[in-house]
Amino acid sequence: MPRIALKIEVPSYRAACAGVPVLTDLLRRHRAGASFVFALGPDRSGRALGHAWQPQLHGRATHTSLAAHFGLRPLLYGTLLPAPHIGRRCADILRRVRDAGFELGLHGWDTLRWLAEVDKADAAWSETQLKRAMAAFEEIFSTPPLLHAAPGWRGNPHSLRLTQRCNFAYASDTRGRHPFVPVWHGEIVRCPQIPTTLPTLDELAEVANPDPHALCEQLLALTATPPVTDHVFTLRIEPGTTQRVELIEALLTGWREQGHELTSIQALASGLAVDKLPRHEIVVGKVAGRHGTLLLQGNEFLSDWRQAT
């Protein structure tokens, strides 16, 4: 049976306290597995107003406004309103996700700061951000995280090295085609990447208020023919997610009808042998429908050299 792993991103306080309960109930009704990845530090979404004209620093899609991406009240967090601490204030909600049987993963500490600074950050900054998030995860769940999912699919050589050094079992920091061992400028990082393979709903939207039925049909058309190595679909919980329940239900139903098993990233990773995975270069590039650059799965390492000989 072909599989689609569902990666649910929880990047903000509002996503955790309002969106998570809705999504967990919906997934349980459809008997669908999923991986929830949490940001666990302060929600300083209001600082996005300071670089409102630099959408590449927000990680948002091309046709998504600031208000639609963050919400109106959250655009005051960390400026006119205190920044709510996600891990402390939403710990009980997050533990209920674990108790419902879903996989848990790490989505960083301060997602907006990560998106704005990670491209030029040094090793010390990257390690501080990750270690803070890991400590918060262990405090809430009494176990270290196994899955790392970088905000906005953005990172640097230091953050990739840390996925290996901090003993993550696997990561989903990239966009790509199939699982691989990442190589950055010739350096192999022994933490396999399970990349997002499908476009997100907001990337498919060509207008600010798209037709939900059309979005559903576009996405289902991309999964009609199963790939050899399964798919990963990322859903970011945002202010409009609770109004998109019918669209998400239609997707889950459609994927079931196509014969897909809806599961977690852990399920995809469990059958992988790291030593047998192909090694692929990490490249920094653009994805249609999204501002800024992301970490992408490039060519297989040394493939050009092998072809030349």
C-alpha positions as CSV (number, residue, x, y, z in Angstrom):
1,M,0.0,0.0,0.0
2,P,1.5,3.4,-0.9
3,R,1.9,5.8,2.0
4,I,1.5,9.5,2.6
5,A,3.2,10.8,5.8
6,L,1.4,13.8,7.3
7,K,3.6,16.4,8.9
8,I,1.6,18.9,10.9
9,E,3.6,22.0,11.8
10,V,2.6,23.8,15.0
11,P,4.7,27.1,14.8
12,S,2.7,29.4,17.1
13,Y,0.8,29.7,20.4
14,R,-2.5,30.1,18.5
15,A,-1.8,27.0,16.4
16,A,-1.1,25.0,19.6
17,C,-4.0,26.0,21.7
18,A,-6.7,26.3,19.0
19,G,-5.6,24.3,15.9
20,V,-4.0,21.2,17.5
21,P,-7.2,19.9,19.2
22,V,-9.2,20.3,16.0
23,L,-6.6,18.5,13.9
24,T,-6.1,15.7,16.3
25,D,-9.8,15.0,16.5
26,L,-10.1,15.1,12.7
27,L,-7.2,12.7,12.2
28,R,-8.5,10.3,14.8
29,R,-11.9,10.2,13.1
30,H,-10.2,9.3,9.8
31,R,-7.9,6.8,11.5
32,A,-4.9,8.7,10.1
33,G,-1.4,8.7,11.5
34,A,0.6,11.9,11.5
35,S,3.8,13.6,12.9
36,F,3.1,16.8,14.9
37,V,6.2,19.1,15.1
38,F,6.1,21.8,17.7
39,A,7.8,25.2,18.2
40,L,8.3,25.4,22.0
41,G,9.6,28.9,22.7
42,P,8.0,32.4,22.8
43,D,5.6,33.4,20.1
44,R,7.0,36.7,18.8
45,S,4.9,36.8,15.7
46,G,4.4,40.6,16.1
47,R,8.0,41.2,15.1
48,A,7.1,40.2,11.6
49,L,5.7,43.8,11.2
50,G,9.2,45.1,11.5
51,H,10.1,43.4,8.2
52,A,6.6,43.5,6.6
53,W,8.1,44.2,3.2
54,Q,10.5,41.3,3.4
55,P,8.1,38.3,3.1
56,Q,11.1,35.9,2.6
57,L,11.8,36.4,6.3
58,H,8.3,35.1,7.3
59,G,8.4,31.7,5.5
60,R,5.0,32.5,4.0
61,A,3.6,31.6,0.6
62,T,3.3,34.0,-2.3
63,H,-0.4,34.7,-2.1
64,T,-0.7,34.7,1.7
65,S,-0.9,38.0,3.6
66,L,0.7,38.8,7.0
67,A,-2.7,38.6,8.7
68,A,-3.6,35.3,7.1
69,H,-0.2,33.8,7.9
70,F,0.0,34.9,11.5
71,G,-3.5,36.1,12.5
72,L,-4.4,39.6,13.6
73,R,-3.9,39.4,17.4
74,P,-0.7,37.4,17.1
75,L,0.8,40.3,15.1
76,L,0.9,42.1,18.4
77,Y,2.8,39.3,20.3
78,G,6.3,40.3,21.3
79,T,5.5,44.0,20.7
80,L,2.4,45.5,22.1
81,L,1.4,42.3,23.8
82,P,3.6,39.8,25.7
83,A,5.0,36.9,23.8
84,P,3.2,33.8,25.0
85,H,5.5,30.9,25.7
86,I,4.2,27.9,23.7
87,G,5.9,25.1,25.6
88,R,4.9,26.4,29.1
89,R,1.3,27.5,28.3
90,C,0.3,24.6,26.0
91,A,2.1,21.7,27.6
92,D,-1.1,19.8,28.5
93,I,-2.4,20.2,25.0
94,L,0.8,18.9,23.5
95,R,0.9,15.9,25.8
96,R,-2.6,15.0,24.7
97,V,-1.2,14.7,21.1
98,R,1.3,12.1,22.4
99,D,-1.4,10.3,24.4
100,A,-3.5,10.1,21.2
101,G,-0.8,8.1,19.6
102,F,0.7,10.6,17.2
103,E,4.4,11.1,16.6
104,L,6.0,14.2,18.1
105,G,8.9,16.2,16.7
106,L,10.7,19.5,17.1
107,H,10.0,22.6,15.1
108,G,12.4,24.9,16.8
109,W,12.4,27.5,19.5
110,D,11.5,30.9,18.1
111,T,10.3,30.2,14.5
112,L,10.2,33.8,13.3
113,R,13.7,34.5,14.5
114,W,15.0,31.2,12.9
115,L,13.5,32.2,9.6
116,A,14.9,35.7,9.7
117,E,18.4,34.8,10.9
118,V,19.4,31.2,10.2
119,D,20.8,31.8,6.7
120,K,23.7,33.9,8.2
121,A,23.9,32.4,11.6
122,D,27.0,30.9,13.1
123,A,27.5,27.6,14.9
124,A,27.0,29.1,18.4
125,W,23.7,30.8,17.5
126,S,22.4,27.6,15.8
127,E,23.3,25.4,18.7
128,T,21.7,27.8,21.2
129,Q,18.4,27.8,19.4
130,L,18.3,24.0,19.0
131,K,19.4,23.2,22.5
132,R,16.8,25.5,24.0
133,A,14.1,23.7,22.0
134,M,15.4,20.3,22.9
135,A,15.5,21.1,26.6
136,A,11.8,22.3,26.4
137,F,10.8,19.2,24.5
138,E,12.4,16.9,27.2
139,E,10.8,18.9,30.0
140,I,7.3,18.5,28.5
141,F,7.6,14.9,27.2
142,S,10.3,13.4,29.4
143,T,12.1,12.1,26.4
144,P,14.4,13.6,23.7
145,P,13.0,14.3,20.3
146,L,13.8,11.9,17.4
147,L,12.4,14.0,14.6
148,H,13.7,17.5,13.6
149,A,11.7,19.7,11.2
150,A,13.3,23.1,10.5
151,P,10.9,26.0,10.3
152,G,10.3,27.0,6.7
153,W,12.6,24.2,5.4
154,R,15.5,26.6,6.2
155,G,18.9,25.9,7.8
156,N,22.6,26.1,7.5
157,P,25.6,23.8,7.7
158,H,25.7,24.1,11.5
159,S,22.0,23.2,11.9
160,L,22.4,20.1,9.7
161,R,25.5,19.0,11.6
162,L,23.5,19.4,14.9
163,T,20.9,16.9,13.7
164,Q,23.7,14.3,13.8
165,R,25.5,15.6,16.9
166,C,22.3,15.8,18.9
167,N,21.3,12.2,18.0
168,F,18.1,12.9,16.0
169,A,17.0,9.7,14.3
170,Y,15.9,11.5,11.2
171,A,14.9,15.0,10.0
172,S,12.5,16.6,7.6
173,D,14.3,19.9,7.0
174,T,14.2,19.8,3.2
175,R,12.0,19.6,0.1
176,G,12.8,16.8,-2.2
177,R,11.8,13.5,-3.9
178,H,12.7,10.6,-1.6
179,P,14.7,9.8,1.6
180,F,18.4,10.5,1.5
181,V,21.5,11.2,3.5
182,P,22.4,14.9,3.1
183,V,25.8,16.2,1.9
184,W,26.7,19.8,2.3
185,H,29.7,20.9,0.2
186,G,31.2,17.4,0.4
187,E,30.4,16.9,4.1
188,I,28.2,13.9,4.9
189,V,25.7,14.3,7.7
190,R,24.6,11.0,9.1
191,C,21.0,12.0,9.9
192,P,18.7,10.9,7.1
193,Q,16.3,13.5,5.6
194,I,12.7,12.5,4.9
195,P,11.8,15.5,2.7
196,T,8.5,17.0,2.0
197,T,7.6,15.8,-1.5
198,L,4.2,17.5,-2.1
199,P,3.4,21.2,-2.4
200,T,1.5,22.8,0.5
201,L,-2.0,24.1,0.1
202,D,-0.9,27.7,0.3
203,E,1.7,27.1,-2.4
204,L,-0.9,25.8,-4.8
205,A,-3.2,28.8,-4.3
206,E,-2.9,31.3,-7.1
207,V,-5.1,33.9,-5.5
208,A,-5.6,35.2,-1.9
209,N,-8.9,33.3,-1.4
210,P,-8.7,30.1,-3.5
211,D,-11.5,27.7,-4.2
212,P,-11.1,24.8,-1.7
213,H,-12.5,22.3,-4.1
214,A,-9.9,23.3,-6.8
215,L,-7.0,23.0,-4.3
216,C,-8.2,19.6,-3.3
217,E,-8.4,18.4,-6.9
218,Q,-4.9,19.8,-7.7
219,L,-3.3,17.9,-4.8
220,L,-5.2,14.7,-5.4
221,A,-4.1,14.8,-9.0
222,L,-0.4,14.8,-7.9
223,T,-1.0,11.7,-5.8
224,A,-3.1,9.7,-8.2
225,T,0.0,7.8,-9.3
226,P,1.9,6.6,-6.2
227,P,5.7,7.2,-6.3
228,V,8.2,4.4,-5.5
229,T,9.2,5.8,-2.1
230,D,6.0,7.3,-0.7
231,H,5.0,11.0,-0.2
232,V,5.3,13.5,2.7
233,F,2.7,16.2,2.9
234,T,3.2,19.2,5.2
235,L,0.2,21.1,6.7
236,R,1.1,24.2,8.7
237,I,-1.6,25.1,11.3
238,E,-2.4,28.7,10.7
239,P,-5.3,31.0,11.5
240,G,-7.5,29.7,8.7
241,T,-6.9,26.0,9.3
242,T,-9.9,25.6,11.5
243,Q,-12.0,27.0,8.7
244,R,-10.4,24.5,6.3
245,V,-11.6,21.4,8.0
246,E,-13.9,20.4,5.1
247,L,-11.0,20.7,2.7
248,I,-8.7,18.7,4.9
249,E,-11.4,16.0,5.3
250,A,-11.8,15.9,1.6
251,L,-8.1,15.3,1.1
252,L,-8.0,12.6,3.7
253,T,-11.0,10.9,2.1
254,G,-9.5,11.3,-1.4
255,W,-6.2,9.8,-0.4
256,R,-7.9,6.8,1.2
257,E,-9.9,6.3,-2.0
258,Q,-6.7,6.4,-4.0
259,G,-5.4,3.6,-1.9
260,H,-2.9,5.5,0.3
261,E,-2.1,4.7,3.9
262,L,-2.0,7.9,6.0
263,T,0.9,7.6,8.4
264,S,3.8,9.3,10.2
265,I,7.3,10.2,9.2
266,Q,8.4,7.7,11.8
267,A,6.6,4.9,9.8
268,L,8.5,5.9,6.7
269,A,11.8,6.1,8.5
270,S,11.4,2.8,10.3
271,G,12.1,0.7,7.2
272,L,15.2,2.6,6.1
273,A,18.8,1.5,6.4
274,V,20.9,4.7,6.6
275,D,24.0,3.0,5.1
276,K,21.9,2.0,2.0
277,L,20.3,5.4,1.4
278,P,21.5,7.5,-1.5
279,R,23.6,10.5,-0.6
280,H,22.4,13.8,-2.1
281,E,23.8,17.3,-2.1
282,I,21.9,19.9,-0.2
283,V,21.2,23.0,-2.4
284,V,19.6,26.3,-1.6
285,G,16.8,27.3,-4.0
286,K,13.3,28.4,-4.5
287,V,10.0,26.5,-4.6
288,A,7.1,27.7,-6.7
289,G,4.5,29.6,-4.7
290,R,6.8,30.5,-1.7
291,H,8.9,33.5,-0.8
292,G,12.6,33.1,-0.2
293,T,14.9,30.2,-0.5
294,L,14.7,26.7,1.1
295,L,16.9,23.6,1.6
296,L,16.3,21.3,-1.4
297,Q,17.4,17.8,-2.3
298,G,20.0,18.2,-5.1
299,N,21.7,15.6,-7.3
300,E,23.1,12.4,-5.9
301,F,26.6,13.1,-4.5
302,L,29.4,12.6,-7.1
303,S,26.8,11.5,-9.7
304,D,28.3,14.0,-12.2
305,W,31.8,12.5,-11.6
306,R,30.5,8.9,-12.1
307,Q,28.8,9.9,-15.3
308,A,31.9,11.6,-16.6
309,T,33.9,8.4,-16.1
